[in-house]
Amino acid sequence: MKKIWAILLLFFSAHSHAYDGLSSELSHAVGGALLAGAVTKIYSESENRAWIGFAVSTAAVVLEQGYEISRGANRNSQIKDMAWHALGSALGAWATDKYLLVPVVTRTSVGLVMVRPF
């Protein structure tokens, strides 16, 4: 069943076209949020995990869109995609750091960690 879904998705994706509408830009923001959240989770032991997640995600999209611009893509469209991805990256890294991960305890700050044996 998974193979059938994969074939159907590949078939229908061949007929898709890019445009600069709101749904296209929101997909870039969601992609940025997911990538930044994943990187933030990977670096969960670091004090600067949100900044790392934001920086890696934004750098990835700048490199990718820069490559597209160098290959002759529409410059304004690619810059708009970069901006929406960066906005999503900032929101994703912040939300992951603030709401999904345990606070980091350092010498200069205090956090709360609850441990309960079963």
DSSP file (Angstrom, degrees, kcal/mol; ACC not computed):
  #  RESIDUE AA STRUCTURE BP1 BP2  ACC     N-H-->O    O-->H-N    N-H-->O    O-->H-N    TCO  KAPPA ALPHA  PHI   PSI    X-CA   Y-CA   Z-CA
    1    1 A M     >        0   0    0      0, 0.0     4,-2.0     0, 0.0     5,-0.2   0.000 360.0 360.0 360.0 -38.6    0.0    0.0    0.0
    2    2 A K  H  >  +     0   0    0      1,-0.2     4,-2.4     2,-0.2     5,-0.2   0.875 360.0  53.1 -64.2 -36.3    2.9    2.4    0.8
    3    3 A K  H  > S+     0   0    0      2,-0.2     4,-2.4     1,-0.2    -1,-0.2   0.886 107.2  51.4 -66.5 -37.6    4.4    1.8   -2.6
    4    4 A I  H  > S+     0   0    0      2,-0.2     4,-2.5     1,-0.2    -2,-0.2   0.922 110.9  48.0 -64.7 -43.6    1.1    2.7   -4.3
    5    5 A W  H  X S+     0   0    0     -4,-2.0     4,-2.6     1,-0.2    -2,-0.2   0.905 111.3  51.0 -63.0 -41.4    0.9    5.9   -2.3
    6    6 A A  H  X S+     0   0    0     -4,-2.4     4,-2.3     2,-0.2    -2,-0.2   0.913 111.1  47.7 -63.6 -42.4    4.5    6.8   -3.2
    7    7 A I  H  X S+     0   0    0     -4,-2.4     4,-2.3     2,-0.2    -2,-0.2   0.914 112.7  49.0 -64.9 -42.7    3.8    6.2   -6.9
    8    8 A L  H  X S+     0   0    0     -4,-2.5     4,-2.6     2,-0.2     5,-0.2   0.913 111.1  49.5 -63.5 -42.5    0.7    8.3   -6.8
    9    9 A L  H  X S+     0   0    0     -4,-2.6     4,-2.0     1,-0.2    -2,-0.2   0.912 112.1  47.9 -63.9 -41.9    2.4   11.2   -5.0
   10   10 A L  H  X S+     0   0    0     -4,-2.3     4,-1.0     2,-0.2    -1,-0.2   0.891 111.6  51.1 -64.7 -38.7    5.3   11.1   -7.5
   11   11 A F  H  < S+     0   0    0     -4,-2.3     3,-0.5     1,-0.2     4,-0.4   0.934 114.3  41.9 -63.8 -46.6    2.8   11.1  -10.4
   12   12 A F  H >< S+     0   0    0     -4,-2.6     3,-1.0     1,-0.2    -1,-0.2   0.787 107.1  61.5 -74.9 -26.2    0.8   14.0   -9.2
   13   13 A S  H >< S+     0   0    0     -4,-2.0     3,-1.2     1,-0.2    -1,-0.2   0.763  92.5  66.3 -71.3 -22.5    3.9   16.0   -8.1
   14   14 A A  T 3< S+     0   0    0     -4,-1.0    -1,-0.2    -3,-0.5    -2,-0.2   0.754 101.1  50.2 -67.3 -22.3    5.1   16.1  -11.7
   15   15 A H  T <  S+     0   0    0     -3,-1.0    -1,-0.2    -4,-0.4     2,-0.2   0.276  88.1 108.6 -99.8  10.0    2.0   18.2  -12.6
   16   16 A S    <   -     0   0    0     -3,-1.2     2,-0.4    -4,-0.1    -3,-0.0  -0.592  49.8-159.8 -90.8 151.6    2.5   20.8   -9.9
   17   17 A H        -     0   0    0     -2,-0.2     2,-0.2     2,-0.0    -2,-0.0  -0.976  15.8-123.0-130.7 143.2    3.6   24.4  -10.5
   18   18 A A        +     0   0    0     -2,-0.4     2,-0.3     2,-0.0     0, 0.0  -0.547  33.6 166.1 -83.7 149.3    5.1   26.9   -8.2
   19   19 A Y        -     0   0    0     -2,-0.2    -2,-0.0     2,-0.1     0, 0.0  -0.936  43.8-112.1-151.2 171.9    3.6   30.3   -7.5
   20   20 A D        +     0   0    0     -2,-0.3    -2,-0.0     4,-0.1     2,-0.0  -0.057  66.9 130.4-102.8  32.6    4.0   33.1   -5.0
   21   21 A G  S  > S-     0   0    0      1,-0.1     4,-2.0     4,-0.0     5,-0.2  -0.198  73.8 -97.1 -78.6 175.5    0.6   32.8   -3.3
   22   22 A L  H  > S+     0   0    0      1,-0.2     4,-2.7     2,-0.2     5,-0.2   0.873 121.4  54.0 -63.2 -40.1    0.0   32.6    0.4
   23   23 A S  H  > S+     0   0    0      1,-0.2     4,-1.5     2,-0.2    -1,-0.2   0.871 109.0  49.7 -66.6 -34.0   -0.3   28.8    0.5
   24   24 A S  H  > S+     0   0    0      2,-0.2     4,-1.2     1,-0.2    -1,-0.2   0.927 113.4  45.2 -66.9 -44.6    3.1   28.5   -1.2
   25   25 A E  H  X S+     0   0    0     -4,-2.0     4,-1.9     1,-0.2    -2,-0.2   0.865 109.7  55.0 -69.6 -35.6    4.8   30.9    1.2
   26   26 A L  H  X S+     0   0    0     -4,-2.7     4,-2.6     1,-0.2    -1,-0.2   0.853 103.2  56.7 -65.2 -32.6    3.1   29.3    4.3
   27   27 A S  H  X S+     0   0    0     -4,-1.5     4,-2.2     2,-0.2    -1,-0.2   0.866 106.3  50.0 -66.8 -33.4    4.5   25.9    3.2
   28   28 A H  H  X S+     0   0    0     -4,-1.2     4,-2.3     2,-0.2    -2,-0.2   0.896 110.8  49.6 -67.7 -39.4    8.0   27.5    3.3
   29   29 A A  H  X S+     0   0    0     -4,-1.9     4,-2.3     2,-0.2    -2,-0.2   0.913 112.0  47.3 -65.2 -42.3    7.3   28.8    6.8
   30   30 A V  H  X S+     0   0    0     -4,-2.6     4,-2.5     2,-0.2    -2,-0.2   0.909 111.6  50.9 -66.1 -41.6    6.1   25.4    8.0
   31   31 A G  H  X S+     0   0    0     -4,-2.2     4,-2.4     1,-0.2    -2,-0.2   0.904 111.0  48.8 -61.6 -41.4    9.1   23.7    6.4
   32   32 A G  H  X S+     0   0    0     -4,-2.3     4,-2.6     2,-0.2     5,-0.2   0.895 110.8  50.4 -64.3 -40.3   11.4   26.2    8.2
   33   33 A A  H  X S+     0   0    0     -4,-2.3     4,-2.4     2,-0.2    -2,-0.2   0.911 112.2  47.0 -65.1 -41.9    9.7   25.6   11.5
   34   34 A L  H  X S+     0   0    0     -4,-2.5     4,-2.2     2,-0.2    -2,-0.2   0.921 114.3  46.0 -66.7 -43.5   10.0   21.9   11.2
   35   35 A L  H  X S+     0   0    0     -4,-2.4     4,-2.3     2,-0.2     5,-0.2   0.928 115.0  46.7 -65.6 -44.9   13.7   22.0   10.2
   36   36 A A  H  X S+     0   0    0     -4,-2.6     4,-2.5     1,-0.2    -2,-0.2   0.893 112.3  51.0 -65.1 -39.4   14.6   24.5   12.9
   37   37 A G  H  X S+     0   0    0     -4,-2.4     4,-2.1    -5,-0.2    -1,-0.2   0.897 110.2  49.4 -64.1 -39.9   12.6   22.5   15.5
   38   38 A A  H  X S+     0   0    0     -4,-2.2     4,-2.0     2,-0.2    -2,-0.2   0.918 113.2  45.6 -65.7 -43.1   14.4   19.3   14.6
   39   39 A V  H  X S+     0   0    0     -4,-2.3     4,-1.9     2,-0.2    -2,-0.2   0.895 111.2  53.4 -67.8 -38.8   17.8   20.9   14.8
   40   40 A T  H  < S+     0   0    0     -4,-2.5    -1,-0.2     1,-0.2    -2,-0.2   0.900 109.1  49.6 -60.7 -40.7   16.9   22.5   18.1
   41   41 A K  H >< S+     0   0    0     -4,-2.1     3,-1.3     1,-0.2    -1,-0.2   0.886 107.3  54.4 -65.2 -39.4   15.9   19.1   19.4
   42   42 A I  H 3< S+     0   0    0     -4,-2.0     3,-0.3     1,-0.3    -1,-0.2   0.893 113.3  42.2 -62.2 -39.2   19.2   17.6   18.2
   43   43 A Y  T >< S+     0   0    0     -4,-1.9     3,-1.6     1,-0.2    -1,-0.3  -0.171  75.7 134.8 -98.0  39.4   21.2   20.2   20.1
   44   44 A S  T <   +     0   0    0     -3,-1.3    -1,-0.2     1,-0.3    -2,-0.1   0.674  65.6  58.6 -66.2 -17.8   18.9   20.0   23.2
   45   45 A E  T 3  S+     0   0    0     -3,-0.3    -1,-0.3    -4,-0.1     2,-0.2   0.577  88.6  93.3 -87.1  -9.0   21.9   20.0   25.6
   46   46 A S  S X  S-     0   0    0     -3,-1.6     3,-0.9     1,-0.1     4,-0.1  -0.554  73.4-137.4 -86.6 148.2   23.2   23.3   24.4
   47   47 A E  T 3  S+     0   0    0      1,-0.2     3,-0.3    -2,-0.2    -1,-0.1   0.826 107.2  46.1 -67.4 -31.6   22.4   26.6   26.1
   48   48 A N  T 3> S+     0   0    0      1,-0.2     4,-2.3     2,-0.1    -1,-0.2  -0.121  72.1 130.6-103.9  34.8   22.0   28.2   22.6
   49   49 A R  H <> S+     0   0    0     -3,-0.9     4,-2.4     1,-0.2    -1,-0.2   0.844  71.2  51.5 -62.6 -36.2   19.9   25.4   21.1
   50   50 A A  H  > S+     0   0    0     -3,-0.3     4,-2.4     2,-0.2    -1,-0.2   0.912 111.1  47.9 -67.5 -41.2   17.3   27.8   19.7
   51   51 A W  H  > S+     0   0    0      2,-0.2     4,-2.7     1,-0.2    -2,-0.2   0.890 111.9  50.6 -65.0 -38.6   19.9   30.0   18.0
   52   52 A I  H  X S+     0   0    0     -4,-2.3     4,-2.6     2,-0.2     5,-0.3   0.934 111.0  48.1 -64.7 -45.6   21.6   26.9   16.5
   53   53 A G  H  X S+     0   0    0     -4,-2.4     4,-2.0     1,-0.2     5,-0.2   0.917 114.5  45.9 -60.9 -44.5   18.3   25.6   15.1
   54   54 A F  H  X S+     0   0    0     -4,-2.4     4,-2.5     2,-0.2     5,-0.2   0.926 114.3  47.9 -63.5 -45.4   17.4   28.9   13.6
   55   55 A A  H  X S+     0   0    0     -4,-2.7     4,-2.6     2,-0.2     5,-0.2   0.912 113.0  46.4 -65.7 -43.8   20.9   29.4   12.1
   56   56 A V  H  X S+     0   0    0     -4,-2.6     4,-2.2     2,-0.2    -1,-0.2   0.932 115.4  46.0 -65.8 -45.2   21.2   26.0   10.6
   57   57 A S  H  X S+     0   0    0     -4,-2.0     4,-1.8    -5,-0.3    -2,-0.2   0.919 115.9  45.0 -64.4 -44.0   17.7   26.1    9.1
   58   58 A T  H  X S+     0   0    0     -4,-2.5     4,-2.3    -5,-0.2    -2,-0.2   0.898 112.3  51.6 -68.7 -40.2   18.1   29.6    7.7
   59   59 A A  H  X S+     0   0    0     -4,-2.6     4,-2.4    -5,-0.2     5,-0.2   0.895 107.9  53.7 -62.7 -38.7   21.6   28.9    6.3
   60   60 A A  H  X S+     0   0    0     -4,-2.2     4,-2.3     1,-0.2    -1,-0.2   0.921 111.3  44.0 -62.4 -44.1   20.2   25.8    4.6
   61   61 A V  H  X S+     0   0    0     -4,-1.8     4,-2.9     2,-0.2     5,-0.3   0.865 111.5  53.4 -72.7 -33.5   17.5   27.8    2.8
   62   62 A V  H  X S+     0   0    0     -4,-2.3     4,-2.2     2,-0.2    -2,-0.2   0.921 112.0  45.6 -65.4 -42.1   19.8   30.6    1.9
   63   63 A L  H  X S+     0   0    0     -4,-2.4     4,-1.9    -5,-0.2    -2,-0.2   0.930 116.0  45.9 -64.0 -44.7   22.3   28.2    0.3
   64   64 A E  H  X S+     0   0    0     -4,-2.3     4,-1.8    -5,-0.2    -2,-0.2   0.931 116.7  42.5 -66.6 -46.3   19.5   26.3   -1.5
   65   65 A Q  H  X S+     0   0    0     -4,-2.9     4,-2.4     2,-0.2    -1,-0.2   0.844 111.3  56.4 -71.2 -33.1   17.7   29.4   -2.8
   66   66 A G  H  X S+     0   0    0     -4,-2.2     4,-2.3    -5,-0.3    -1,-0.2   0.890 106.4  50.6 -62.4 -39.2   21.0   31.1   -3.7
   67   67 A Y  H  X S+     0   0    0     -4,-1.9     4,-1.2     2,-0.2    -2,-0.2   0.914 109.4  50.8 -63.0 -42.6   21.8   28.0   -5.9
   68   68 A E  H  <>S+     0   0    0     -4,-1.8     5,-2.2     1,-0.2     3,-0.3   0.897 109.8  50.1 -62.5 -40.2   18.4   28.4   -7.5
   69   69 A I  H ><5S+     0   0    0     -4,-2.4     3,-1.7     1,-0.2    -1,-0.2   0.906 107.8  53.4 -64.2 -41.2   19.1   32.1   -8.2
   70   70 A S  H 3<5S+     0   0    0     -4,-2.3    -1,-0.2     1,-0.3    -2,-0.2   0.756 104.7  56.2 -65.8 -22.6   22.5   31.2   -9.7
   71   71 A R  T 3<5S-     0   0    0     -4,-1.2    -1,-0.3    -3,-0.3    -2,-0.2   0.375 130.3 -92.2 -90.3   4.1   20.7   28.8  -12.1
   72   72 A G  T < 5S+     0   0    0     -3,-1.7    -3,-0.2     1,-0.2    -2,-0.1   0.600  72.4 150.9 102.1  12.6   18.4   31.6  -13.4
   73   73 A A      < -     0   0    0     -5,-2.2     2,-0.4     1,-0.1    -1,-0.2  -0.291  62.7 -77.2 -72.7 163.4   15.3   31.4  -11.1
   74   74 A N     >  -     0   0    0      1,-0.2     4,-2.0     2,-0.1     5,-0.2  -0.472  41.1-151.3 -64.2 117.4   13.3   34.5  -10.4
   75   75 A R  H  > S+     0   0    0     -2,-0.4     4,-2.4     1,-0.2     5,-0.2   0.898  91.3  50.2 -61.7 -45.3   15.2   36.5   -7.8
   76   76 A N  H  > S+     0   0    0      1,-0.2     4,-2.1     2,-0.2    -1,-0.2   0.898 111.0  49.4 -63.2 -40.5   12.2   38.1   -6.2
   77   77 A S  H  > S+     0   0    0      1,-0.2     4,-2.0     2,-0.2    -1,-0.2   0.900 111.8  48.1 -64.8 -41.3   10.4   34.8   -5.7
   78   78 A Q  H  X S+     0   0    0     -4,-2.0     4,-2.2     2,-0.2    -2,-0.2   0.882 110.6  50.7 -69.4 -37.7   13.5   33.1   -4.2
   79   79 A I  H  X S+     0   0    0     -4,-2.4     4,-2.3     2,-0.2    -1,-0.2   0.893 109.4  51.6 -66.4 -38.5   14.1   36.0   -1.8
   80   80 A K  H  X S+     0   0    0     -4,-2.1     4,-2.3    -5,-0.2    -2,-0.2   0.906 109.1  50.6 -63.0 -40.9   10.5   35.8   -0.7
   81   81 A D  H  X S+     0   0    0     -4,-2.0     4,-2.3     1,-0.2    -2,-0.2   0.901 109.6  51.1 -62.4 -41.3   10.8   32.1   -0.1
   82   82 A M  H  X S+     0   0    0     -4,-2.2     4,-2.6     2,-0.2    -2,-0.2   0.920 109.9  49.8 -61.1 -44.2   14.0   32.8    2.0
   83   83 A A  H  X S+     0   0    0     -4,-2.3     4,-2.2     1,-0.2    -2,-0.2   0.920 112.3  45.8 -64.4 -44.6   12.2   35.3    4.1
   84   84 A W  H  X S+     0   0    0     -4,-2.3     4,-2.4     2,-0.2    -1,-0.2   0.892 113.2  50.2 -66.4 -38.5    9.2   33.1    4.8
   85   85 A H  H  X S+     0   0    0     -4,-2.3     4,-2.6    -5,-0.2    -2,-0.2   0.917 110.4  50.2 -64.9 -41.9   11.4   30.2    5.6
   86   86 A A  H  X S+     0   0    0     -4,-2.6     4,-2.4     2,-0.2    -2,-0.2   0.896 110.0  50.6 -63.5 -40.2   13.5   32.3    8.0
   87   87 A L  H  X S+     0   0    0     -4,-2.2     4,-2.1     1,-0.2    -2,-0.2   0.931 112.5  46.4 -61.9 -45.6   10.3   33.5    9.7
   88   88 A G  H  X S+     0   0    0     -4,-2.4     4,-2.8     1,-0.2    -2,-0.2   0.875 110.2  54.5 -63.4 -37.4    9.2   29.9   10.1
   89   89 A S  H  X S+     0   0    0     -4,-2.6     4,-2.6     2,-0.2     5,-0.3   0.916 107.9  49.1 -62.4 -43.6   12.6   28.9   11.4
   90   90 A A  H  X S+     0   0    0     -4,-2.4     4,-2.1     1,-0.2    -2,-0.2   0.934 114.8  44.0 -62.7 -45.6   12.5   31.6   14.1
   91   91 A L  H  X S+     0   0    0     -4,-2.1     4,-2.6     2,-0.2     5,-0.2   0.908 115.0  48.9 -66.4 -41.4    9.1   30.5   15.3
   92   92 A G  H  X S+     0   0    0     -4,-2.8     4,-2.2     2,-0.2     5,-0.2   0.912 113.1  45.5 -66.1 -43.2    9.9   26.8   15.1
   93   93 A A  H  X S+     0   0    0     -4,-2.6     4,-2.3    -5,-0.2     5,-0.2   0.913 115.6  47.4 -66.4 -42.4   13.2   27.1   17.0
   94   94 A W  H  X S+     0   0    0     -4,-2.1     4,-2.8    -5,-0.3     5,-0.2   0.939 113.8  46.4 -64.6 -46.5   11.6   29.4   19.7
   95   95 A A  H  X>S+     0   0    0     -4,-2.6     4,-2.7     2,-0.2     5,-0.7   0.897 113.4  48.7 -65.6 -40.1    8.6   27.2   20.2
   96   96 A T  I  X>S+     0   0    0     -4,-2.2     4,-1.3    -5,-0.2     5,-1.3   0.931 115.6  44.2 -64.8 -44.3   10.6   24.0   20.4
   97   97 A D  I  <5S+     0   0    0     -4,-2.3    -2,-0.2    -5,-0.2    -1,-0.2   0.904 121.1  39.2 -65.5 -41.8   13.0   25.6   22.9
   98   98 A K  I  <5S+     0   0    0     -4,-2.8    -2,-0.2    -5,-0.2    -3,-0.2   0.887 131.5  17.0 -78.8 -40.4   10.2   27.1   25.0
   99   99 A Y  I  <5S+     0   0    0     -4,-2.7    -3,-0.2    -5,-0.2    -2,-0.1   0.653 125.1  40.3-114.7 -18.6    7.5   24.5   25.0
  100  100 A L  I  <<S+     0   0    0     -4,-1.3     2,-0.3    -5,-0.7    -3,-0.2   0.711 101.5  63.1-108.1 -22.3    8.9   21.1   24.0
  101  101 A L  S   <S-     0   0    0     -5,-1.3     3,-0.1    -4,-0.2   -60,-0.0  -0.731  83.2-106.3-108.6 155.0   12.3   20.8   25.6
  102  102 A V        -     0   0    0     -2,-0.3    11,-0.1     1,-0.1    -2,-0.1  -0.514  49.0 -96.9 -72.6 140.9   13.4   20.7   29.3
  103  103 A P        -     0   0    0      0, 0.0     2,-0.4     0, 0.0     8,-0.1  -0.262  37.0-117.7 -59.5 146.7   15.1   23.9   30.5
  104  104 A V        -     0   0    0    -57,-0.1     2,-0.5     6,-0.1   -59,-0.1  -0.726  21.9-146.2 -87.1 132.7   18.9   23.9   30.5
  105  105 A V        +     0   0    0     -2,-0.4     2,-0.2     5,-0.1     5,-0.2  -0.893  29.1 161.3-102.6 124.0   20.5   24.3   33.9
  106  106 A T        -     0   0    0      3,-1.1     3,-0.2    -2,-0.5     5,-0.1  -0.700  54.6 -93.2-128.6-178.7   23.8   26.3   33.9
  107  107 A R  S    S+     0   0    0     -2,-0.2     3,-0.0     1,-0.2    -2,-0.0   0.804 124.4  42.1 -67.9 -27.9   25.9   28.1   36.4
  108  108 A T  S    S+     0   0    0      1,-0.0     2,-0.3     2,-0.0    -1,-0.2   0.552 117.4  42.4 -99.0  -8.5   24.2   31.4   35.7
  109  109 A S        -     0   0    0     -3,-0.2    -3,-1.1     2,-0.0     2,-0.4  -0.958  66.6-141.6-138.1 157.5   20.6   30.3   35.4
  110  110 A V        +     0   0    0     -2,-0.3     2,-0.2    -5,-0.2    -5,-0.1  -0.955  21.0 175.4-120.4 135.3   18.3   27.9   37.3
  111  111 A G        -     0   0    0     -2,-0.4     2,-0.5    -8,-0.1    -6,-0.1  -0.704  29.7-109.0-126.1-179.2   15.8   25.6   35.8
  112  112 A L        +     0   0    0     -2,-0.2     2,-0.4     2,-0.0    -2,-0.0  -0.963  28.1 179.0-119.0 127.4   13.4   23.0   37.1
  113  113 A V        -     0   0    0     -2,-0.5     2,-0.5   -11,-0.1    -2,-0.0  -0.993  12.7-156.6-127.3 123.9   13.8   19.3   36.4
  114  114 A M        -     0   0    0     -2,-0.4     2,-0.4     2,-0.0    -2,-0.0  -0.869  10.3-176.7-103.3 130.6   11.4   16.8   37.9
  115  115 A V        +     0   0    0     -2,-0.5    -2,-0.0     2,-0.0     0, 0.0  -0.994   2.1 179.2-125.9 128.6   12.4   13.2   38.4
  116  116 A R        -     0   0    0     -2,-0.4     2,-0.1     2,-0.0    -2,-0.0  -0.959  19.2-142.0-132.5 115.6    9.9   10.6   39.7
  117  117 A P              0   0    0      0, 0.0    -2,-0.0     0, 0.0     0, 0.0  -0.443 360.0 360.0 -74.2 149.5   10.9    7.0   40.2
  118  118 A F              0   0    0     -2,-0.1    -2,-0.0     0, 0.0     0, 0.0   0.426 360.0 360.0 -91.6 360.0    8.3    4.3   39.3
